[in-house]
Amino acid sequence: MSNENMTEPEVNETQAASALDGFEPAETADTSAQSDDMLDFDDDPLSATGVSRKSLVIFFLIDTSGSMKGKKMGELNTVMEELIPEIRRVGEADTEVKVAVLTFSTEVRWMYSTPIAIEDFEWARLRASGVTSMGAAFKELNQRMSRNSFLNSPSLSFAPVIFLMTDGYPSDDYKEGLRELQANSWYKFGLKAALGIGQEANDNILAEFTGSKDTVVHAYSGGQLAQMIKIIAVTSSQIGSKSMTLSDDTSHELGEEDVFAAKQKLLGQQIQDLVSSQTDGSDVPFDTGW
């Protein structure tokens, strides 16, 4: 197994065209047969009966452009190495958690050629160089986030967790890439969060990606970076790997879209609560002396 920024083979047109398959929106799911109003992410487009273990893929989208060189990349590598054991404790016994890491600079690359089970995942330290091809990263994620590619688990699947980290403004057309990604059902119903690193990161762009300012946080120092990564990764993984029950106060039929919206709202609330409780007054900002 290769580990340092493995380049993923080019996706063919058939894979790209099928990026929207594999996840059935609420209108095609039969929720009337579920007991106790339990609604979760156990929609199984492949009809994989007899398989009880559910799958959760956590996608990390990480900016490795030249502006990340030095303390930012060093701190990120260190905290990600520390984070993996914490994520191993996330989820329940019937949940298979996998990790996929997509880096973007001048080129877009996957750390590994397929999502890796968290029990077997080893962090490969990243290096920074080049420009910030965020739009290309969004397009690549769209192509891989389908049943024909990275989400091909034979088990029942939770919607994925998608965590974006960047320290600057995109150097390409990120809006075009985001439009393609927003048409992807896995993205639409996934839990999304973003972390801005340093002074130059644009929180408005990150909120376009997540769909809510509540799921965007900012780190201005190494200590804050470690805190924010752990808060977002662990919290989103915990929420993403659990089913939810919603009370029907309006007597209308509840669907999966209600659950997805509730999970995203809960993620924003918990992230903001945890972030507001953090203190880091003695830490030196990244941009001091730059």
Order of alpha helices (4+ residues) and beta strands (2+ residues): alpha-beta-beta-alpha-beta-beta-beta-alpha-beta-beta-alpha-alpha-beta-alpha-beta-alpha-beta-alpha
